[in-house]
Amino acid sequence: MRPIRPLFAARRGRSPRRRISPVLAAVGMATALALTTTACGAGTEADASAETSAAAAGDGKIQVPDNIRDRLKEHGIDIDKWKGGAWKNWDRDDWLREAGDYINPVIADLWDPDRMREAEDPDQGKGVDENDLSGDQGVTDPEPAPVEAKAVPAGYHENVPEAGKVFFDSPEGTMVCSATVVEDPAHPGKSNLVWTAGHCVHAGAKGGWYRNIAFVPSYNDSAMSAGESANATKEQVAPYGVWWGNWAQTSDQWIEQGGPTGGDGASYDFAVIHVTPEKGGDGKSLEETVGSALPVDFNAPAVSEVGDITATGYPAAKPFDGEAMYQCTDQPGRLSLVKSNPTMYRIGCTMTGGSSGGGWVATGSDGEPALVSNTSIGPVTAGWLAGPHLGTEAKGIYDAVSKKYAAQQ
């Protein structure tokens, strides 16, 4: 079995960093896994005192509430210095890691078109839920045939309004993942929740929270080429605005196990981000702004009973450039990385780095389209993708983020 390295969170703009791991994946099949750990998992504890406000004052500037300033001070961080560039200090002592340490103050206009376009590919008891793919535990099906990713027609908002990109900063530079707007049970029709991969918000076992996490729905909605987007305005590349993550959660398993190579923590590689508009907006929620949000199915059927799954994302590693949205549709198979962990879904797909975190949609248990997984890992050479089964752990994170903001109007 060949060495493995990370793949699916993308970083573009210069030659990819290739951190080849000498450790072989114990998957029981002769193929190399490439983990989407360019951005890793987020914390799993809700902490109301860490809430960041995006309300705009009369002068149009973002106001950071006192509770956020106090939280930053607790960690020895001065908010003004932070927003002035101190966030670039990735000293291990200053890199917040624990689940309740998520702090992400809005820095207005940090994510301009150039910075978004240049986001790069960094190369990069656990009981089994009763419904964990209904007896598929520990089973791996034959590798699927590659399915050629198809470009979504221009006017992404008309075709996949829930999809977009997540941007963030890491020690390796600016990074990008894909993500999906999902429903919020506490705010029907007015959700501010975004679903992505855990490795798109937290570095996992040997790191902490990424910084300046923001979501851009329908990024490059008109499907401009890389050359055209080089001269585009912010309104053109982010037609529905930039939404900052004022809270994020991922699984404890990702924080404890997630790594930059192979499949470590992949079965729990999911995260929920609560977002707020960069400049206050018009009072509308993210769901109201884009006009749609997907339900999440935490009771998805076993592989043998599920129909086709459609994965959506913005692949950025070659031969793609990260500017266009793509999709793959395939009948899923099973992938077991560790027998004691939940079995993952796997589909044939040629999407590459940057598609990490993108939503997987299938017909839910109620017969309607629903998010059932997200892109997590794939082989170095592309050809297939795998995503976690969303069970009890995923639902707990989703419910916690929803409840954290339930009282918010």
C-alpha positions in Angstrom: 0.0 0.0 0.0 1.3 3.4 -0.9 2.0 6.4 1.4 -0.9 8.7 2.1 -1.3 12.5 2.3 -4.0 15.1 2.7 -6.1 16.1 -0.3 -9.5 17.7 -0.1 -9.2 21.1 1.6 -7.7 23.2 -1.1 -5.0 25.8 -1.1 -4.1 27.4 -4.4 -1.7 30.1 -5.7 1.7 28.3 -5.4 3.0 24.8 -5.8 1.2 22.4 -3.5 3.0 21.3 -0.4 3.4 17.5 -0.4 3.6 16.1 3.1 4.0 12.4 2.4 3.3 10.2 5.4 5.4 7.0 5.9 2.4 5.5 7.7 0.3 3.1 5.7 -3.5 3.1 6.0 -4.8 -0.1 7.6 -7.9 -0.3 5.3 -7.4 -3.7 3.9 -7.3 -2.6 0.3 -4.5 -1.6 -2.0 -5.3 2.1 -2.5 -3.9 5.3 -1.1 -6.2 7.5 1.0 -5.9 11.3 1.0 -7.5 13.0 3.9 -9.3 16.3 3.4 -7.4 17.7 6.4 -6.4 21.0 5.1 -8.9 22.4 7.5 -9.8 20.3 10.4 -12.6 19.8 13.0 -14.2 22.2 15.4 -15.1 22.0 19.0 -18.2 20.2 20.3 -19.2 22.3 23.3 -21.5 25.3 23.1 -20.4 28.3 25.0 -22.7 31.3 24.9 -20.0 33.7 26.1 -18.0 33.1 23.0 -20.7 34.5 20.7 -19.5 37.0 18.1 -21.9 39.7 17.0 -22.0 40.9 13.5 -24.4 43.8 14.2 -23.4 47.0 12.5 -23.2 50.2 14.3 -24.4 53.5 12.9 -21.0 54.1 11.2 -21.2 50.7 9.5 -18.4 49.2 11.4 -18.6 45.8 13.1 -18.8 46.1 16.9 -17.2 43.4 18.9 -19.2 42.9 22.1 -17.5 43.1 25.5 -17.9 39.4 26.1 -15.8 38.6 23.1 -13.2 41.1 24.1 -13.2 39.4 27.5 -12.8 35.9 26.1 -9.9 37.1 23.9 -8.3 38.7 26.9 -8.6 35.4 28.8 -6.4 33.9 26.2 -4.0 36.9 26.2 -5.3 38.3 22.9 -5.9 42.0 22.3 -8.9 42.4 19.9 -7.4 45.5 18.2 -4.1 43.8 17.7 -5.8 40.6 16.6 -7.8 42.4 13.9 -4.7 44.3 12.9 -2.9 41.1 12.0 -2.0 39.4 15.3 -4.2 36.5 14.2 -1.2 35.5 12.0 0.7 34.3 15.1 0.4 30.5 15.1 2.6 30.0 18.1 1.4 26.7 19.6 0.7 28.4 23.0 -1.6 30.9 21.2 -3.3 28.4 18.9 -6.7 27.8 20.6 -7.5 24.1 20.6 -10.2 23.1 23.0 -13.8 22.7 22.0 -15.0 25.7 23.9 -12.2 28.0 22.8 -13.7 28.9 19.3 -13.3 32.6 18.8 -13.6 34.2 15.4 -14.1 38.0 15.4 -15.3 39.6 12.2 -12.5 41.4 10.3 -14.4 43.4 7.7 -13.2 43.1 4.1 -10.4 40.6 5.0 -11.9 38.3 2.4 -11.6 40.3 -0.7 -11.8 38.7 -4.3 -8.0 38.3 -4.5 -7.7 36.6 -1.2 -10.6 34.3 -1.9 -9.3 33.4 -5.4 -5.8 32.7 -4.0 -6.9 30.4 -1.2 -4.6 27.4 -1.7 -4.3 23.6 -1.4 -2.2 22.9 1.7 -1.8 19.3 0.7 -2.5 18.2 2.8 -16.3 5.1 24.4 -17.1 5.2 20.9 -20.1 3.0 20.6 -21.5 2.2 17.1 -24.9 3.8 16.5 -27.6 1.2 16.2 -28.4 2.7 12.7 -24.8 2.7 11.6 -25.5 1.5 8.1 -27.4 -1.4 9.4 -24.9 -4.1 9.8 -22.3 -2.7 7.4 -19.8 -2.2 10.3 -16.3 -3.2 9.2 -17.3 -3.9 5.6 -15.6 -2.4 2.6 -17.0 -2.8 -0.9 -14.9 -2.9 -4.1 -13.5 0.4 -5.2 -16.0 2.2 -7.3 -15.4 3.2 -10.9 -14.5 6.9 -11.4 -17.4 9.1 -12.1 -16.5 12.2 -14.1 -17.4 15.4 -12.2 -19.8 17.6 -14.2 -19.8 21.4 -14.1 -22.9 23.0 -12.6 -24.4 25.4 -15.1 -23.8 29.1 -14.6 -26.3 30.6 -12.2 -25.3 28.3 -9.3 -28.0 30.0 -7.1 -30.7 28.7 -9.5 -29.3 25.2 -9.5 -27.8 24.5 -6.0 -28.6 27.6 -3.9 -27.5 25.9 -0.7 -23.9 25.3 -1.8 -20.9 27.6 -1.3 -17.3 27.9 -0.2 -15.8 28.1 3.3 -12.6 30.2 3.5 -10.2 30.2 6.5 -6.6 30.9 7.5 -4.2 28.2 8.7 -0.5 28.1 9.5 0.1 27.1 5.9 -1.8 30.0 4.5 -5.3 30.8 3.2 -7.5 27.8 2.6 -10.8 26.8 1.1 -13.4 24.1 1.5 -17.0 23.6 0.3 -20.1 23.7 2.4 -23.9 23.6 2.5 -26.7 25.7 4.1 -28.8 23.5 6.3 -32.1 23.9 8.1 -32.1 25.1 11.7 -34.9 23.4 13.8 -34.9 26.4 16.2 -35.4 28.9 13.4 -37.6 27.3 10.7 -37.1 29.2 7.4 -34.5 31.5 9.0 -31.4 29.3 9.3 -27.9 30.6 9.8 -26.3 27.1 9.9 -23.7 25.8 7.5 -22.6 22.1 7.2 -19.0 21.2 6.3 -16.2 18.9 7.2 -14.5 19.0 10.6 -11.1 19.4 9.1 -12.4 22.7 7.5 -12.5 24.4 10.9 -10.0 22.6 13.2 -6.6 21.0 12.6 -7.3 17.9 14.6 -5.1 16.0 17.1 -2.0 18.2 16.6 -3.5 21.6 16.1 -6.4 23.8 17.0 -9.1 26.1 15.5 -8.5 27.7 12.2 -9.0 31.5 12.0 -11.1 34.0 10.0 -13.6 31.3 9.0 -16.2 32.6 6.6 -18.8 31.2 4.2 -19.6 32.5 0.7 -22.8 31.1 -0.7 -23.0 30.6 -4.5 -19.3 31.7 -4.9 -18.7 32.9 -8.5 -22.4 32.4 -9.3 -21.9 33.3 -13.0 -19.2 30.7 -13.4 -16.5 33.2 -14.5 -13.3 31.7 -15.6 -10.1 32.2 -13.5 -9.0 34.9 -15.9 -12.4 36.7 -15.7 -12.6 36.4 -11.9 -9.2 38.0 -11.6 -10.8 41.4 -12.3 -14.2 40.7 -10.6 -15.7 42.8 -7.8 -16.6 41.4 -4.4 -20.2 41.6 -5.3 -19.6 39.4 -8.4 -17.7 36.6 -6.6 -19.8 36.8 -3.4 -23.3 37.9 -4.7 -25.0 36.9 -1.4 -22.4 38.3 0.8 -19.6 37.0 3.1 -20.9 35.3 6.3 -18.5 34.9 9.2 -18.6 31.8 11.5 -19.4 33.2 14.9 -19.5 29.6 16.3 -18.4 26.2 15.1 -18.5 22.7 16.5 -17.1 19.4 15.4 -16.8 15.9 16.9 -14.6 15.2 19.9 -13.3 12.3 17.8 -12.0 14.7 15.1 -10.3 16.9 17.7 -8.7 13.9 19.4 -7.9 11.8 16.3 -7.9 13.9 13.2 -4.7 14.1 11.3 -3.2 15.6 8.2 -2.8 12.3 6.4 -4.7 9.2 5.8 -8.1 8.5 7.3 -7.5 9.4 10.9 -10.8 10.7 12.3 -12.6 10.5 8.9 -15.6 8.7 10.2 -16.3 11.7 12.4 -15.2 14.4 10.0 -18.2 16.8 10.1 -18.9 20.2 11.5 -21.6 22.8 11.9 -20.9 26.5 11.6 -23.3 29.3 12.8 -22.8 32.3 10.6 -23.5 36.0 10.7 -23.3 38.6 7.9 -20.0 40.5 7.6 -21.5 43.9 7.6 -24.8 43.5 9.4 -26.9 42.8 6.4 -30.5 43.7 6.0 -31.7 41.6 9.0 -32.3 38.5 6.9 -30.9 35.1 7.8 -28.6 33.2 5.5 -31.5 30.9 4.5 -33.7 33.9 3.7 -30.9 35.5 1.8 -30.2 32.5 -0.5 -33.7 31.2 -0.5 -33.1 27.7 0.6 -31.6 25.3 3.2 -31.4 21.5 3.2 -32.7 19.2 6.0 -30.1 16.8 7.5 -31.0 13.2 7.6 -29.5 11.5 10.7 -31.4 8.3 10.0 -30.2 7.6 6.5 -30.7 4.1 5.2 -28.0 1.4 4.8 -26.0 1.5 1.6 -28.0 -1.4 0.2 -31.2 0.7 0.5 -30.0 4.1 -0.4 -30.3 5.4 -4.0 -28.0 7.7 -5.8 -26.0 10.3 -3.9 -25.0 13.6 -5.4 -21.9 15.3 -4.1 -21.3 19.0 -4.7 -18.2 21.0 -4.3 -15.6 23.5 -5.7 -12.6 21.3 -6.5 -9.4 23.4 -6.7 -6.5 20.9 -7.1 -5.5 20.1 -10.7 -7.1 19.7 -13.2 -9.6 22.1 -11.5 -9.0 25.7 -10.5 -11.4 26.2 -7.6 -13.5 28.8 -9.5 -16.3 26.5 -10.7 -18.9 24.3 -8.9 -19.0 20.6 -9.8 -21.2 17.6 -9.0 -20.9 13.8 -9.1 -23.8 11.4 -8.8 -23.3 7.7 -8.0 -24.7 4.7 -6.1 -22.7 4.6 -2.9 -20.7 1.7 -1.5 -19.2 1.1 1.9 -15.7 2.0 3.2 -14.5 0.9 6.6 -11.3 2.5 7.9 -11.5 1.1 11.4 -13.9 -1.7 12.4 -14.9 0.0 15.6 -15.8 3.2 13.8 -18.9 3.9 11.7 -18.7 2.7 8.1 -18.4 5.5 5.6 -20.3 6.1 2.3 -18.1 6.0 -0.8 -18.9 7.1 -4.4 -17.0 7.3 -7.7 -16.0 10.9 -8.3 -13.1 12.8 -9.9 -13.4 16.0 -7.8 -10.1 16.9 -6.1 -8.9 19.2 -3.3 -11.3 22.0 -2.4 -14.4 19.8 -2.6 -13.9 18.8 1.1 -16.9 19.6 3.2 -19.2 19.7 0.2 -22.7 18.3 0.8 -23.9 14.8 -0.2 -27.6 14.8 -1.0 -29.9 11.8 -1.3 -33.5 11.0 -0.9 -34.1 11.2 2.8 -36.2 8.9 5.0 -39.2 11.1 4.4 -38.8 10.8 0.6 -37.4 14.4 0.2 -33.9 15.5 -0.7 -31.7 15.7 2.4 -28.0 16.1 3.3 -26.7 12.7 4.3 -23.0 13.2 4.4 -20.1 15.5 3.3 -16.9 15.0 1.4 -14.1 13.9 3.7 -11.4 11.7 2.1 -10.3 10.4 -1.3 -7.3 8.9 -3.0 -4.3 11.0 -4.0 -5.0 10.2 -7.7 -8.7 11.1 -7.4 -11.4 8.8 -8.7 -13.6 8.4 -5.6 -14.7 10.2 -2.5 -15.8 9.0 0.9 -18.0 10.8 3.5 -19.1 10.0 7.1 -22.4 8.4 8.0 -24.3 11.0 10.0 -25.5 9.4 13.2 -25.9 10.2 16.9 -22.6 12.2 17.2 -23.4 14.4 14.2 -26.9 15.0 15.4 -25.6 16.0 18.8 -23.4 18.7 17.3 -26.2 19.9 15.0 -28.6 20.2 17.9 -26.1 21.9 20.2 -25.4 24.7 17.7 -29.1 25.1 17.0 -29.9 25.4 20.7 -27.0 27.8 21.4 -28.8 30.4 19.2 -32.4 29.3 19.8 -33.2 32.4 21.8 -31.8 34.7 19.2 -34.4 36.5 17.1 
